[in-house]
Amino acid sequence: MSNKSKKTKEEPKPDKETQIQTLYGDLHRLGQKQEYAKAIKICNQILGLKGDEVSGLQYKISCQMLTDQFENALGLIQKNKITGMDFEKAYCQYRLNKTNDALKTLRAVSELDYRMKELLAQVLYRREEYEECYDLYRDLVKNSDDDFDSERQTNMAAVIASLEMWTDKTMDDPGFEEDSYEICYNKACQYIGKDDLKTAADKLKKAEDIMRADPELAEDELEEELGLIRVQQGYVLQRENKPKEASELYNLCMKSKPTDLGLLAVVSNNIVTINKDQNMFDSKKKLKAATGDNVQQKLTNKQKGCIAINQCLLNMYAGQGEQCHEVGDSLIKQYINIYNYRVNNVMN
């Protein structure tokens, strides 16, 4: 007869706190590897052991944001009323195009840190509140010293360009080094706003040269970025009464099939202004692309106003009097301030 087998003694199951600490170790390792989707699953295990574990919730929210799950992250913040996550809440709102909510969240914070100031500046830029946005960036550029200085200068240059192009403000050149194509492009836009078209053209050419020499830009990225420059170069030529040369650049941009809907809307509108009362079918098709719901958040109010004026004029050229009046009435209601602005890109 064989001896009876001995039962293996089971190891005692770790208590909840020990299990949680082990899982946090797993989280740390996954975070170092940037495996955020797997980290979310670990967070769920932690929260399954202890539902009110604040650190687990915070870590999960951060991982959701890093994987572009902004709706889920915002829902967790609001559901659990987690304090100390005002930046994360506002950032999620900003990314979800809930710009007014993001502004409200940031305005409720008594003292903004640098992260929040930068986010507030982006929110204000999207809301076209350029003066306060400029003041914020000027403070950030002056008082910051880290790896993001170049990005801040680029953003500040974009705000200065917007003040020149879309308001009556006259802005000085900030004196930033023109060592990136983004800075050169934004400075070109500033000089377009000043009506200094020669300087604008020179800076656009410099931006193009820097871009083409950038070894880190893949071919598709280069083509996408070149689209921005071509459209502005075309606009400068159009302002210089060179419609043929402008059309060549606009069509070159269209042939590259840009993914930037805002860029597509602008170039479509500009082609319409060159067509005037010719190529009506093409113009209608172009304006349809420039007025879709999916493009509205990509355009400034002044740009939308210009496109609306062109829509009105196109209806007039087509002999569609009733539609012309309808668009005109809507234009007056929505963009009444446009008439205080010198419109350069409107059919005449």
N, C-alpha and C positions, 0 to 999 in steps of 0.2 A: 504494500500500500504506500502511496505517495503521501508525503506530508501535506497538510493543509497550507494553501497559499496565504501569505500574510497581506493584510490590507495596507495600502500605502496611506500614511498619515497625511491628511490634507493640510496644506498651509493655511493659516488663518487669513481671511480676507482683510486687506488694509482698510482702515477706517476712511471716512469720506475726506477728511482733511489731507490725509496722506495721498489718496488718489488724486485730489485736486492739485497738490503740489507736483506730483509726477506729470500730470497733464500740462501744467504750466511750463515744465521743462521741455516737453514736446513742442509747445507753442514757441518757445524761445528758439529752438532748433529750426522749426519751419519758417519762422520769421527771418532768420539769418539766410535761409535758402530762398526767401521770397516766394514760398509756396503758400500763398494766402488762401486759396480755395480749400486746401487741406486744413489750414489753421482754423477756418470757420467751423469745420466739423469737430475739431478738438474743443473749440469754444462751446459748441452745442453739448458736448459731453460734460464739460465743467458745469454748464447751466442746468443740465439734467440732474447733477448731483446737488447743486445749490443754486436755485433759481434767482436769488437776489445777489449773486456774486458780482459786484460792481466792476471789478477788474476784468472779469470774463466778458461782461457786456461791452465794456470800453474796447477791449481787444477785438471783439467780434465786429463792432461798428467800424473800427479802423481798417480791418481786413475787408469789410464790405466796400468801404470807400476806395480802397486800393484796387478792388476788382470792379469798380464802376457800378456798384449796386447802391446807388445813392438813395433811391426810393426806400429800399429796405433799411438802410442805415438811418435815414431820417425818421422812419416809422419807429424804430427801436428807441431812438433818443426821445421822441415825443411820448411814446407809450410808457416808458420807464422814468420819465422826468429826471434824467440824469443831469446833475449839476456839473459845472466845470467843462462842459462840452459846447460852449457857445460858438466857438470857431467851427467845429465839425458840423453843427446844426446849420450855421449860416452858409458854409461851403456847400453842403448838400443842397440847400435851397437855391444857391447860385447856379450850381450845375444842372439843376432841374428846371432852370429858367423861371424860378419863383423869386424874381429879383426884388420885388417889393417886400416879400417876407424876409429875405436875407438882409435887406436894409433895416427892417424893423428889429431883427435879432441883434444886429451889430449896434444899433443906436441904443439898445437897452443895456449895453455893457458900459459900466461906469468908467473903466480905464482900459483902453485898447492896447494890447501888446503889438509887436511889429507884424506878426502874422495877420492879426485882425485888421491892422491899418492897411496892409497890402490887399487884403480881401475887400475891404471897404472901398479902396481906390478902384478896384475892378468893378465892383457893384455900381459905383458912381459913374464910371466910364460907360457902362452899359446903359445907364439911365440918362446919359448925355449931360450929366452935371459936371461939366469939364473944369470949371473954376476950382471947386472944392477938391476935385480929383487931382488937379495940378498942384494945389497946396500940399496935399498929402504926399505925392511923389517927390516934390521938392524937399520936404522934410526927411523922407526916407532916404533919398539919395545923399543928402547932406550928412545924415547921422548914422548911416549904416556902413559897415565894412566887412563884407563876407563874400562868398562865392557867387552871390546873386546880383552884384552891383551892375553888371552888364545888362542883365534882364530888366532891372529897374530903370536904367537909363533909356533902354529901348521903349519901355512903356511910357516913360515921361515924354520922350520925343513924340510918341503917338498922340498923347494928350495935347501937346503944344500944336501939333499939326491939325488936330480937330478944332482947337480954339481958333486957329487961323482960317480954316476952311468953312466951319459951320457957324461961327459967331462973328461979331464985329471986333473981336480982340486982335490987337497987333502984338505979337510975341517976339522977343529977342531969340536969337540962336543960342541954345544952352551951352554951346562950346564943347559938346561931347566929341570924343575921338571918332572919326569915321572909319572905324576898323571892322565894322560888320555891315552886311548888306541891309539888315533891318534898320540900323541907325540911318544909313544913307537913304533908304526908301522913305522913312518917316520925315527926314529933313527935306526931301524932295516934295513931299506932300505939303509941308509947311510953306515952301516957296511957291507952290502952286496957289496956296491961299493968299500969298502976298502979290500974286500976279507977276512974279519974277520967273517967267517961263524958261528963260535961258539957264538960270541957276538950277531950276528944277530938273531940266533935261540933263544937265551935267551930273547931277547927283544920282539920277536914275541910271545913267550909263555907268557910273562908278559902282552902284549897287549891283548891277548886272555883272560887271567884271569880277567883283569880289565873290559873287555867287558862283560863277562859272569856275572859279579857281578853288572852290571849296571841295577838298577830296572826300569829305564825309557825306556829301549830298549824293544820294543814289539818283539814277537817271530820272525815275518817276517823280522824286521829290524836287529835283532841279526844274523839271518841266512845270510842276505845279507852282513853284515859287516864281518862276519866270513869267507865269501868267499875270501875276499881280503887277510886275514891272511893265509888261507889254501894254496892259490896259492904261496905266498911267502915262506911259510914253505916247500912246495913241490919243489920250485926252489932251496932252500938251500940244500935239500936232493939230488936233481938231481946233483947239483954242487959237492956234497960229494960222487958222484958215487953210489947213492942208488936209482936206477930208479924204483924198485918195490914199495918202500915206497912212492916215489914221485907220482907215478901213482895213488896210493890209494887216496891221498889227491886231486889230480886233478879230479879224477872221482867223488869223494865226492862233490867237488865244482860243477861239471857239473850236478849232480843229483838234486842239489838245484835250478837249472834253474835260474841263476843270471840274473838280468835285466840290469846290467852294461855291455854295449857292449864292452867296452875296456877290462874289466876283462875277458869276454868270449873269446875275440880274443887272449889274452895272454895265457890263459890256453889251448886253442885249439892248438896254436902254440907249446906250451911246450909238449903237448901230442904227436904231430907229431915228435918232436925231439927224443922222447923215442921210438916211433914206428920204426924209421929209414926206412929200406926197407921192413918192415912187415906191415900188416894191411893197405895196400895201399888205399883201398876203404874208410876206416875210415879216413885216413890222408887227402885224397882229400876233403872229406866232412868237416873236421875240418878247413882246410885252406880256403875253400870257405867262412866259417863263419868269418874267420879272415881277409878277404880281401874285404869285401863288402863296398860299398860307405858310408853306414850309420855308419861305425865304424872308418873311417879314422881320423876324428877329435878327436877321443878318444885316439889316439896313438901318441907317439913321433916319430920323424923321424928315430931314431935309431931302435925303435921297428918295424916300417914299413919296414926298411931295412932288419932286421933279418928275418921277415916273407917272404920278397921277395926272400932272399937267400934260405930259406927252400922250397919255391915254385919251385925255379930253381932246387934244388937237388931232389925234389920229381919227377919232370919231368924226370930227369936223371935216377932215380931208375926205373921209369915206362917205360924206353926205348923210351921216347918221345923226341928225339934229337932236332927236329925243335923247339918245344915249349920251350925246355931248353935254346936254343940259344936266342930265342925271349925274354924270361924273363931275361936272363943274360944281353942282350944288354940294356933292359929297366932299369935294376938294376944299371948298370954302369952309365947311364945318370942321373938317379934320385937320387941315393944314393952313389955317388962316394966317399963321405967323410966317408962312413961306413967302408971303408978299412983302415982307420986310427984309427979305434976303435976295441978294443978287444971284439970279439963277443963270448959270452958264451953259448947262447942258439941256436946253429945252428947244424943241423945234420952233422955227420962226419962218 
